[in-house]
Amino acid sequence: VLHEPEMPANTGNIGRTCVAKGSVLHMIETLGFKINDKMLKRAGLDYWDKLDVRTYGKFEDFLAKNPGAKIYMETTNSKQTYTDVEYEDGCYIMFGKESAGIPEEILLEH
């Protein structure tokens, strides 16, 4: 799950990883680029058409369409690292925008 991603090349790389893993890429707006951005497609190479990508207007829309979602939120403020977690099938890993991370109000509430 990408919350307000800003950099198309990063998103393209993550999309390519999602294809390789058989995962869905969820993107929460506002996006810092257009889905048809050349940089996005270039980073996603020829995988982008194989990607299951879903967009949401806001975080609450994501929660409503994915009820009971087990979300691991990535933040530099955690004492636990991503390698300390045993991820279960069906969980979500959420990243915030490159310049600011996941909004603090979302981190505190969830």
N, CA, C and O atoms as a GROMACS GRO file, in nm:
protein
  440
    1VAL      N    1   0.086  -0.117   0.000
    1VAL     CA    2   0.000   0.000   0.000
    1VAL      C    3   0.090   0.123   0.000
    1VAL      O    4   0.174   0.139   0.088
    2LEU      N    5   0.071   0.209  -0.099
    2LEU     CA    6   0.148   0.333  -0.105
    2LEU      C    7   0.053   0.449  -0.075
    2LEU      O    8  -0.045   0.471  -0.146
    3HIS      N    9   0.084   0.523   0.031
    3HIS     CA   10   0.004   0.639   0.069
    3HIS      C   11   0.066   0.763   0.008
    3HIS      O   12   0.174   0.807   0.048
    4GLU      N   13  -0.003   0.820  -0.090
    4GLU     CA   14   0.038   0.942  -0.159
    4GLU      C   15   0.180   0.933  -0.215
    4GLU      O   16   0.263   1.019  -0.186
    5PRO      N   17   0.208   0.831  -0.296
    5PRO     CA   18   0.343   0.822  -0.353
    5PRO      C   19   0.374   0.941  -0.442
    5PRO      O   20   0.287   0.993  -0.513
    6GLU      N   21   0.500   0.984  -0.437
    6GLU     CA   22   0.540   1.104  -0.512
    6GLU      C   23   0.629   1.073  -0.633
    6GLU      O   24   0.628   1.147  -0.731
    7MET      N   25   0.703   0.965  -0.627
    7MET     CA   26   0.804   0.939  -0.729
    7MET      C   27   0.762   0.823  -0.818
    7MET      O   28   0.751   0.709  -0.772
    8PRO      N   29   0.739   0.851  -0.946
    8PRO     CA   30   0.692   0.745  -1.035
    8PRO      C   31   0.790   0.629  -1.049
    8PRO      O   32   0.747   0.514  -1.060
    9ALA      N   33   0.920   0.656  -1.047
    9ALA     CA   34   1.016   0.548  -1.061
    9ALA      C   35   1.009   0.452  -0.942
    9ALA      O   36   1.017   0.331  -0.960
   10ASN      N   37   0.994   0.506  -0.820
   10ASN     CA   38   0.981   0.420  -0.702
   10ASN      C   39   0.855   0.334  -0.713
   10ASN      O   40   0.858   0.214  -0.684
   11THR      N   41   0.747   0.395  -0.754
   11THR     CA   42   0.621   0.322  -0.767
   11THR      C   43   0.632   0.214  -0.874
   11THR      O   44   0.581   0.104  -0.856
   12GLY      N   45   0.698   0.245  -0.983
   12GLY     CA   46   0.718   0.146  -1.088
   12GLY      C   47   0.798   0.027  -1.039
   12GLY      O   48   0.766  -0.088  -1.070
   13ASN      N   49   0.903   0.053  -0.961
   13ASN     CA   50   0.984  -0.055  -0.904
   13ASN      C   51   0.903  -0.140  -0.807
   13ASN      O   52   0.914  -0.262  -0.807
   14ILE      N   53   0.822  -0.075  -0.725
   14ILE     CA   54   0.738  -0.149  -0.630
   14ILE      C   55   0.634  -0.230  -0.706
   14ILE      O   56   0.604  -0.343  -0.669
   15GLY      N   57   0.578  -0.172  -0.812
   15GLY     CA   58   0.482  -0.244  -0.895
   15GLY      C   59   0.544  -0.369  -0.956
   15GLY      O   60   0.480  -0.474  -0.961
   16ARG      N   61   0.666  -0.358  -1.002
   16ARG     CA   62   0.736  -0.473  -1.059
   16ARG      C   63   0.755  -0.582  -0.954
   16ARG      O   64   0.739  -0.701  -0.984
   17THR      N   65   0.788  -0.543  -0.831
   17THR     CA   66   0.802  -0.639  -0.722
   17THR      C   67   0.668  -0.705  -0.692
   17THR      O   68   0.662  -0.826  -0.666
   18CYS      N   69   0.561  -0.628  -0.694
   18CYS     CA   70   0.427  -0.684  -0.670
   18CYS      C   71   0.393  -0.790  -0.774
   18CYS      O   72   0.337  -0.895  -0.740
   19VAL      N   73   0.426  -0.765  -0.900
   19VAL     CA   74   0.400  -0.863  -1.005
   19VAL      C   75   0.478  -0.991  -0.975
   19VAL      O   76   0.424  -1.101  -0.984
   20ALA      N   77   0.605  -0.976  -0.939
   20ALA     CA   78   0.690  -1.093  -0.912
   20ALA      C   79   0.638  -1.175  -0.794
   20ALA      O   80   0.650  -1.297  -0.793
   21LYS      N   81   0.580  -1.107  -0.695
   21LYS     CA   82   0.529  -1.174  -0.575
   21LYS      C   83   0.383  -1.215  -0.586
   21LYS      O   84   0.331  -1.284  -0.498
   22GLY      N   85   0.315  -1.172  -0.691
   22GLY     CA   86   0.173  -1.200  -0.704
   22GLY      C   87   0.088  -1.117  -0.609
   22GLY      O   88  -0.019  -1.159  -0.566
   23SER      N   89   0.137  -0.997  -0.578
   23SER     CA   90   0.068  -0.908  -0.485
   23SER      C   91  -0.006  -0.798  -0.560
   23SER      O   92   0.025  -0.767  -0.675
   24VAL      N   93  -0.103  -0.739  -0.493
   24VAL     CA   94  -0.177  -0.624  -0.545
   24VAL      C   95  -0.105  -0.497  -0.500
   24VAL      O   96  -0.058  -0.490  -0.386
   25LEU      N   97  -0.097  -0.398  -0.587
   25LEU     CA   98  -0.045  -0.267  -0.550
   25LEU      C   99  -0.164  -0.176  -0.522
   25LEU      O  100  -0.244  -0.148  -0.611
   26HIS      N  101  -0.175  -0.130  -0.398
   26HIS     CA  102  -0.281  -0.037  -0.358
   26HIS      C  103  -0.217   0.101  -0.346
   26HIS      O  104  -0.114   0.116  -0.282
   27MET      N  105  -0.279   0.202  -0.410
   27MET     CA  106  -0.227   0.338  -0.403
   27MET      C  107  -0.337   0.432  -0.354
   27MET      O  108  -0.448   0.434  -0.407
   28ILE      N  109  -0.302   0.508  -0.252
   28ILE     CA  110  -0.395   0.604  -0.194
   28ILE      C  111  -0.356   0.743  -0.243
   28ILE      O  112  -0.241   0.785  -0.227
   29GLU      N  113  -0.451   0.813  -0.301
   29GLU     CA  114  -0.425   0.946  -0.358
   29GLU      C  115  -0.403   1.048  -0.247
   29GLU      O  116  -0.452   1.031  -0.136
   30THR      N  117  -0.333   1.149  -0.275
   30THR     CA  118  -0.300   1.214  -0.401
   30THR      C  119  -0.169   1.155  -0.453
   30THR      O  120  -0.072   1.142  -0.378
   31LEU      N  121  -0.166   1.120  -0.581
   31LEU     CA  122  -0.045   1.068  -0.643
   31LEU      C  123   0.038   1.185  -0.696
   31LEU      O  124  -0.018   1.284  -0.745
   32GLY      N  125   0.169   1.173  -0.688
   32GLY     CA  126   0.258   1.279  -0.736
   32GLY      C  127   0.288   1.266  -0.884
   32GLY      O  128   0.383   1.328  -0.933
   33PHE      N  129   0.210   1.188  -0.956
   33PHE     CA  130   0.231   1.161  -1.097
   33PHE      C  131   0.103   1.105  -1.154
   33PHE      O  132   0.009   1.075  -1.080
   34LYS      N  133   0.099   1.091  -1.284
   34LYS     CA  134  -0.015   1.027  -1.350
   34LYS      C  135   0.018   0.880  -1.372
   34LYS      O  136   0.134   0.845  -1.392
   35ILE      N  137  -0.082   0.795  -1.367
   35ILE     CA  138  -0.063   0.650  -1.383
   35ILE      C  139   0.005   0.619  -1.516
   35ILE      O  140   0.075   0.518  -1.527
   36ASN      N  141  -0.014   0.703  -1.617
   36ASN     CA  142   0.048   0.677  -1.746
   36ASN      C  143   0.184   0.745  -1.762
   36ASN      O  144   0.237   0.755  -1.873
   37ASP      N  145   0.240   0.792  -1.652
   37ASP     CA  146   0.370   0.861  -1.654
   37ASP      C  147   0.478   0.773  -1.717
   37ASP      O  148   0.487   0.654  -1.687
   38LYS      N  149   0.560   0.831  -1.804
   38LYS     CA  150   0.667   0.757  -1.871
   38LYS      C  151   0.766   0.697  -1.771
   38LYS      O  152   0.811   0.584  -1.789
   39MET      N  153   0.799   0.771  -1.665
   39MET     CA  154   0.894   0.722  -1.565
   39MET      C  155   0.838   0.600  -1.492
   39MET      O  156   0.911   0.506  -1.461
   40LEU      N  157   0.708   0.603  -1.464
   40LEU     CA  158   0.642   0.491  -1.397
   40LEU      C  159   0.649   0.367  -1.485
   40LEU      O  160   0.688   0.259  -1.439
   41LYS      N  161   0.612   0.382  -1.609
   41LYS     CA  162   0.613   0.268  -1.701
   41LYS      C  163   0.756   0.219  -1.726
   41LYS      O  164   0.779   0.099  -1.738
   42ARG      N  165   0.849   0.311  -1.734
   42ARG     CA  166   0.988   0.272  -1.757
   42ARG      C  167   1.040   0.188  -1.641
   42ARG      O  168   1.106   0.086  -1.662
   43ALA      N  169   1.012   0.230  -1.518
   43ALA     CA  170   1.058   0.156  -1.400
   43ALA      C  171   0.985   0.023  -1.389
   43ALA      O  172   1.043  -0.076  -1.344
   44GLY      N  173   0.858   0.020  -1.429
   44GLY     CA  174   0.781  -0.103  -1.425
   44GLY      C  175   0.810  -0.195  -1.541
   44GLY      O  176   0.762  -0.308  -1.547
   45LEU      N  177   0.892  -0.144  -1.635
   45LEU     CA  178   0.930  -0.218  -1.756
   45LEU      C  179   0.807  -0.276  -1.824
   45LEU      O  180   0.704  -0.209  -1.836
   46ASP      N  181   0.816  -0.398  -1.867
   46ASP     CA  182   0.702  -0.456  -1.938
   46ASP      C  183   0.609  -0.532  -1.844
   46ASP      O  184   0.527  -0.611  -1.889
   47TYR      N  185   0.623  -0.509  -1.714
   47TYR     CA  186   0.540  -0.577  -1.616
   47TYR      C  187   0.411  -0.502  -1.584
   47TYR      O  188   0.316  -0.561  -1.532
   48TRP      N  189   0.406  -0.374  -1.614
   48TRP     CA  190   0.296  -0.290  -1.565
   48TRP      C  191   0.159  -0.342  -1.609
   48TRP      O  192   0.063  -0.332  -1.533
   49ASP      N  193   0.149  -0.396  -1.729
   49ASP     CA  194   0.019  -0.446  -1.776
   49ASP      C  195  -0.022  -0.574  -1.704
   49ASP      O  196  -0.138  -0.615  -1.714
   50LYS      N  197   0.068  -0.637  -1.633
   50LYS     CA  198   0.038  -0.759  -1.556
   50LYS      C  199   0.005  -0.728  -1.410
   50LYS      O  200  -0.032  -0.817  -1.334
   51LEU      N  201   0.018  -0.602  -1.372
   51LEU     CA  202   0.001  -0.559  -1.233
   51LEU      C  203  -0.146  -0.535  -1.199
   51LEU      O  204  -0.218  -0.470  -1.275
   52ASP      N  205  -0.189  -0.588  -1.086
   52ASP     CA  206  -0.321  -0.559  -1.031
   52ASP      C  207  -0.303  -0.436  -0.942
   52ASP      O  208  -0.255  -0.448  -0.829
   53VAL      N  209  -0.340  -0.319  -0.992
   53VAL     CA  210  -0.323  -0.194  -0.919
   53VAL      C  211  -0.461  -0.136  -0.889
   53VAL      O  212  -0.547  -0.129  -0.976
   54ARG      N  213  -0.479  -0.093  -0.765
   54ARG     CA  214  -0.606  -0.035  -0.721
   54ARG      C  215  -0.578   0.100  -0.655
   54ARG      O  216  -0.484   0.113  -0.577
   55THR      N  217  -0.661   0.197  -0.687
   55THR     CA  218  -0.642   0.330  -0.629
   55THR      C  219  -0.762   0.367  -0.543
   55THR      O  220  -0.874   0.321  -0.565
   56TYR      N  221  -0.735   0.452  -0.445
   56TYR     CA  222  -0.836   0.496  -0.349
   56TYR      C  223  -0.820   0.646  -0.330
   56TYR      O  224  -0.708   0.698  -0.334
   57GLY      N  225  -0.931   0.715  -0.309
   57GLY     CA  226  -0.928   0.859  -0.289
   57GLY      C  227  -0.866   0.901  -0.158
   57GLY      O  228  -0.804   1.007  -0.149
   58LYS      N  229  -0.881   0.818  -0.056
   58LYS     CA  230  -0.824   0.848   0.076
   58LYS      C  231  -0.809   0.718   0.156
   58LYS      O  232  -0.863   0.614   0.116
   59PHE      N  233  -0.737   0.724   0.266
   59PHE     CA  234  -0.708   0.607   0.347
   59PHE      C  235  -0.836   0.537   0.394
   59PHE      O  236  -0.842   0.415   0.399
   60GLU      N  237  -0.937   0.616   0.430
   60GLU     CA  238  -1.064   0.558   0.476
   60GLU      C  239  -1.130   0.475   0.366
   60GLU      O  240  -1.195   0.375   0.396
   61ASP      N  241  -1.114   0.514   0.241
   61ASP     CA  242  -1.167   0.436   0.129
   61ASP      C  243  -1.096   0.300   0.121
   61ASP      O  244  -1.160   0.197   0.098
   62PHE      N  245  -0.965   0.301   0.140
   62PHE     CA  246  -0.889   0.176   0.141
   62PHE      C  247  -0.941   0.084   0.252
   62PHE      O  248  -0.964  -0.034   0.227
   63LEU      N  249  -0.961   0.138   0.373
   63LEU     CA  250  -1.010   0.057   0.484
   63LEU      C  251  -1.150   0.002   0.456
   63LEU      O  252  -1.179  -0.113   0.488
   64ALA      N  253  -1.236   0.085   0.396
   64ALA     CA  254  -1.372   0.041   0.367
   64ALA      C  255  -1.375  -0.072   0.265
   64ALA      O  256  -1.458  -0.162   0.275
   65LYS      N  257  -1.285  -0.068   0.168
   65LYS     CA  258  -1.284  -0.170   0.063
   65LYS      C  259  -1.200  -0.292   0.099
   65LYS      O  260  -1.200  -0.391   0.026
   66ASN      N  261  -1.129  -0.285   0.211
   66ASN     CA  262  -1.047  -0.397   0.259
   66ASN      C  263  -1.073  -0.416   0.409
   66ASN      O  264  -0.982  -0.399   0.490
   67PRO      N  265  -1.197  -0.451   0.446
   67PRO     CA  266  -1.232  -0.460   0.588
   67PRO      C  267  -1.147  -0.564   0.661
   67PRO      O  268  -1.119  -0.672   0.609
   68GLY      N  269  -1.108  -0.528   0.782
   68GLY     CA  270  -1.029  -0.619   0.865
   68GLY      C  271  -0.885  -0.633   0.820
   68GLY      O  272  -0.816  -0.726   0.862
   69ALA      N  273  -0.838  -0.541   0.736
   69ALA     CA  274  -0.702  -0.550   0.684
   69ALA      C  275  -0.600  -0.544   0.796
   69ALA      O  276  -0.604  -0.455   0.881
   70LYS      N  277  -0.507  -0.639   0.796
   70LYS     CA  278  -0.394  -0.639   0.890
   70LYS      C  279  -0.284  -0.560   0.820
   70LYS      O  280  -0.225  -0.607   0.722
   71ILE      N  281  -0.254  -0.439   0.870
   71ILE     CA  282  -0.161  -0.348   0.804
   71ILE      C  283  -0.036  -0.328   0.888
   71ILE      O  284  -0.043  -0.293   1.006
   72TYR      N  285   0.077  -0.352   0.826
   72TYR     CA  286   0.206  -0.318   0.887
   72TYR      C  287   0.249  -0.187   0.826
   72TYR      O  288   0.266  -0.177   0.705
   73MET      N  289   0.266  -0.085   0.910
   73MET     CA  290   0.300   0.048   0.861
   73MET      C  291   0.448   0.074   0.881
   73MET      O  292   0.501   0.061   0.992
   74GLU      N  293   0.514   0.110   0.773
   74GLU     CA  294   0.657   0.136   0.776
   74GLU      C  295   0.682   0.280   0.818
   74GLU      O  296   0.626   0.373   0.760
   75THR      N  297   0.766   0.297   0.919
   75THR     CA  298   0.800   0.429   0.969
   75THR      C  299   0.941   0.427   1.028
   75THR      O  300   0.986   0.325   1.080
   76THR      N  301   1.008   0.538   1.019
   76THR     CA  302   1.141   0.548   1.079
   76THR      C  303   1.133   0.565   1.230
   76THR      O  304   1.236   0.564   1.297
   77ASN      N  305   1.013   0.582   1.284
   77ASN     CA  306   0.996   0.606   1.428
   77ASN      C  307   0.971   0.480   1.510
   77ASN      O  308   0.947   0.490   1.630
   78SER      N  309   0.977   0.364   1.449
   78SER     CA  310   0.948   0.240   1.519
   78SER      C  311   1.075   0.178   1.576
   78SER      O  312   1.184   0.193   1.518
   79LYS      N  313   1.061   0.110   1.688
   79LYS     CA  314   1.174   0.037   1.746
   79LYS      C  315   1.188  -0.100   1.680
   79LYS      O  316   1.293  -0.163   1.689
   80GLN      N  317   1.083  -0.146   1.616
   80GLN     CA  318   1.083  -0.276   1.548
   80GLN      C  319   1.118  -0.254   1.401
   80GLN      O  320   1.073  -0.157   1.340
   81THR      N  321   1.198  -0.344   1.345
   81THR     CA  322   1.232  -0.332   1.203
   81THR      C  323   1.149  -0.430   1.122
   81THR      O  324   1.089  -0.523   1.176
   82TYR      N  325   1.146  -0.409   0.993
   82TYR     CA  326   1.066  -0.494   0.905
   82TYR      C  327   1.114  -0.639   0.907
   82TYR      O  328   1.036  -0.729   0.878
   83THR      N  329   1.239  -0.663   0.941
   83THR     CA  330   1.289  -0.800   0.947
   83THR      C  331   1.249  -0.872   1.075
   83THR      O  332   1.266  -0.993   1.086
   84ASP      N  333   1.197  -0.798   1.173
   84ASP     CA  334   1.153  -0.858   1.299
   84ASP      C  335   1.013  -0.919   1.289
   84ASP      O  336   0.968  -0.987   1.382
   85VAL      N  337   0.944  -0.895   1.179
   85VAL     CA  338   0.804  -0.934   1.165
   85VAL      C  339   0.791  -1.063   1.086
   85VAL      O  340   0.861  -1.084   0.986
   86GLU      N  341   0.702  -1.150   1.130
   86GLU     CA  342   0.664  -1.268   1.051
   86GLU      C  343   0.532  -1.233   0.982
   86GLU      O  344   0.426  -1.241   1.043
   87TYR      N  345   0.541  -1.195   0.857
   87TYR     CA  346   0.424  -1.151   0.781
   87TYR      C  347   0.336  -1.271   0.747
   87TYR      O  348   0.384  -1.373   0.698
   88GLU      N  349   0.207  -1.256   0.773
   88GLU     CA  350   0.115  -1.364   0.740
   88GLU      C  351   0.051  -1.338   0.604
   88GLU      O  352   0.047  -1.225   0.556
   89ASP      N  353   0.001  -1.444   0.543
   89ASP     CA  354  -0.068  -1.429   0.415
   89ASP      C  355  -0.184  -1.332   0.430
   89ASP      O  356  -0.256  -1.334   0.530
   90GLY      N  357  -0.202  -1.249   0.330
   90GLY     CA  358  -0.315  -1.157   0.328
   90GLY      C  359  -0.290  -1.026   0.401
   90GLY      O  360  -0.380  -0.942   0.406
   91CYS      N  361  -0.172  -1.007   0.458
   91CYS     CA  362  -0.146  -0.880   0.527
   91CYS      C  363  -0.106  -0.773   0.427
   91CYS      O  364  -0.080  -0.802   0.310
   92TYR      N  365  -0.100  -0.650   0.472
   92TYR     CA  366  -0.065  -0.536   0.390
   92TYR      C  367   0.057  -0.468   0.451
   92TYR      O  368   0.069  -0.459   0.573
   93ILE      N  369   0.147  -0.420   0.366
   93ILE     CA  370   0.260  -0.340   0.411
   93ILE      C  371   0.240  -0.202   0.350
   93ILE      O  372   0.228  -0.188   0.228
   94MET      N  373   0.236  -0.101   0.436
   94MET     CA  374   0.204   0.034   0.390
   94MET      C  375   0.325   0.125   0.404
   94MET      O  376   0.394   0.126   0.506
   95PHE      N  377   0.350   0.203   0.298
   95PHE     CA  378   0.456   0.302   0.296
   95PHE      C  379   0.395   0.439   0.271
   95PHE      O  380   0.300   0.451   0.195
   96GLY      N  381   0.449   0.540   0.335
   96GLY     CA  382   0.404   0.676   0.313
   96GLY      C  383   0.479   0.743   0.200
   96GLY      O  384   0.570   0.684   0.141
   97LYS      N  385   0.441   0.865   0.170
   97LYS     CA  386   0.508   0.936   0.062
   97LYS      C  387   0.655   0.959   0.098
   97LYS      O  388   0.692   0.970   0.215
   98GLU      N  389   0.736   0.966  -0.005
   98GLU     CA  390   0.880   0.972   0.013
   98GLU      C  391   0.927   1.090   0.097
   98GLU      O  392   1.022   1.077   0.173
   99SER      N  393   0.861   1.204   0.086
   99SER     CA  394   0.907   1.324   0.156
   99SER      C  395   0.860   1.334   0.301
   99SER      O  396   0.918   1.410   0.379
  100ALA      N  397   0.757   1.258   0.339
  100ALA     CA  398   0.702   1.279   0.472
  100ALA      C  399   0.659   1.151   0.545
  100ALA      O  400   0.634   1.156   0.665
  101GLY      N  401   0.652   1.039   0.476
  101GLY     CA  402   0.608   0.915   0.540
  101GLY      C  403   0.456   0.911   0.556
  101GLY      O  404   0.383   0.990   0.498
  102ILE      N  405   0.413   0.816   0.638
  102ILE     CA  406   0.270   0.800   0.667
  102ILE      C  407   0.229   0.910   0.764
  102ILE      O  408   0.300   0.935   0.861
  103PRO      N  409   0.116   0.976   0.739
  103PRO     CA  410   0.074   1.083   0.831
  103PRO      C  411   0.063   1.032   0.976
  103PRO      O  412   0.014   0.921   1.001
  104GLU      N  413   0.108   1.114   1.068
  104GLU     CA  414   0.111   1.076   1.209
  104GLU      C  415  -0.025   1.037   1.262
  104GLU      O  416  -0.036   0.946   1.344
  105GLU      N  417  -0.131   1.105   1.216
  105GLU     CA  418  -0.265   1.072   1.267
  105GLU      C  419  -0.305   0.930   1.227
  105GLU      O  420  -0.375   0.863   1.303
  106ILE      N  421  -0.263   0.883   1.111
  106ILE     CA  422  -0.292   0.746   1.070
  106ILE      C  423  -0.210   0.649   1.153
  106ILE      O  424  -0.263   0.547   1.198
  107LEU      N  425  -0.083   0.679   1.174
  107LEU     CA  426   0.002   0.593   1.257
  107LEU      C  427  -0.054   0.580   1.398
  107LEU      O  428  -0.060   0.469   1.453
  108LEU      N  429  -0.094   0.690   1.456
  108LEU     CA  430  -0.144   0.687   1.594
  108LEU      C  431  -0.276   0.612   1.606
  108LEU      O  432  -0.299   0.542   1.704
  109GLU      N  433  -0.362   0.627   1.506
  109GLU     CA  434  -0.493   0.562   1.510
  109GLU      C  435  -0.486   0.413   1.479
  109GLU      O  436  -0.570   0.336   1.526
  110HIS      N  437  -0.387   0.372   1.399
  110HIS     CA  438  -0.382   0.235   1.354
  110HIS      C  439  -0.255   0.164   1.396
  110HIS      O  440  -0.236   0.046   1.365
   0.00000   0.00000   0.00000
